[in-house]
Amino acid sequence: MVLWRECRRQVGEELLKEEDKKEESGLPSRIVFKRLVKKEAVTRVFQEGSKHVSTVLVLFCLRNNSNAVRMAIHARKKLGIAVERNRIKRIFKESIRSLKSNVSGYDFIIVPRSGAIGLHFRQVTDHLIDLFSRVGIIKR
């Protein structure tokens, strides 16, 4: 048991050293993907952020002063049973994760609408790219 902890600690220290080397060499640091969990952060995005509506989703976004992409997805019961809501949330999470290098430095709250039912990953990604380019978050 002690060996496993020691090994994990060494690997963690090596990863931190690699991150320091990247920062010293001028390479961009790693983009971090986080969840918006705290109520204060969520209400701040709702109140201070900008609201953008599409046929598939409602997007609330607010610029943060970090290299992180923080996100929350609010799937209402109107979208269907729990299995369908969780599938929609997984698809939206993965599509944001695939775009995170382009959208770093923002907090997002995504509220899927009934148009999101039955969409596949590529379709959701295309909708997000279109919405982000309209908003000005990414450039086409």
N, C-alpha and C positions, 0 to 999 in steps of 0.2 A: 504494500500500500504506500509506503514511504517513497519507494522508487518511482511510482506513477506520479505522485505529486511533484517530486523533484524534476522529473522529465517534463511535465507540463509547465513548470515554472521556467525551465531553461528554454523551452520553445517560445514561451511568451516573451522572454527577455530578448531572444534573437529577433522576433518579429518587431519589437519596439526599436531595436538597433537598426533594422532595415528601414523603418519609417523615418528615423532620425537622419539616416544617410540620404534618403530621397529628399527630405526637406533641405538638407545642406547642399545637395547637388542642384537644386532649383527645379526638380521635377514636381509636378502637382501632387499634393497629398491625396490620400484615398478619400473618396466620397463615401459618407456614412449614411446608411438608411435606417431611420428610426421611426417609432410610432408616436403619435401624439396621444398621450395618456392622461395627463393631468387636466383637470377641469378648467383651471385658469388659462392654460395654453389654448385649449379648444375654444373657450369663450372669447379669447383675444382674437383668434383667427376669424370667428364668426362676426365679431363686432368691428374690428379694424381692417380686416381683409377685404379684398374685392370679390364680388360675386359675379360668376359667369354661367350662363345657362345654355345648354344644348339639348337636343332631343333625347340624348342618352343619359346625361348626367348634369348635376349642378356642382360647380367647382367654386370653392372658397379658397383663395390663396393669399398668402402674406409673406413678404420677404423677411428672412431671418439673417442674422449677421454671422453665419457659420457656413461650413462646407457640407452641412448635413441636409438631407431631404427627410422631413418629418411629415407623416401622413396619418390620417384617420379616415375610415370609410364608415359611413352611416347607412346601412341597408335597412329600410323600413319593412314592416310586415306586409305592406302592400305588394311587395315584389314576389311573395310566394312563401312556401314553407322553408324551414331552416336550411334544408339541403340546397335549395336553389339560391337563397341569400348568401350562403357561404361560398358557393361556386362563383357567384358574381363578385364577391369580395376578393377571392383568390385571383380571379382574372384581372381585376383592377390593380391589385397589389403587384402582380408580376409585370403588368404593362408599365406601371410607374417605375418599377425596379429596372426594366430594360431601358428606360429613358433617363435614369437618374444622373447620368453624366451631363445631360443637357439642361436639367432642371435643378441643379444643386443650389442650395441657398434659399429654399422656399419651404413654407409650411402649407400643406394641402389638407382640405377636408373635401372628400368626394361623397356626394349623395347620388347614388344611382337612381335613375327614373325607370319607368316601366318599359321604355324603349331598350333598356339594357338586357332584358330577359332574352335569352337564347343567342346572344352575341358570342362570337369566338374571340380568342386572344388577339388575333391580327386586326379584327374589326374594332375592338376597343382601343388598341394602340393607335390605329388610324384616327379615330375620333379624338383621342387625347392629343395627338400631334397637331391636328387641325385646330382644336381649341387653344392649345398652348401657343400656336403661331398667331392666332387671332388676338390673344391677350397680349402677346409680346414677350412671353417667357422664353421661347426658343425662336430661332430664325430659320426659315426654310431655305 
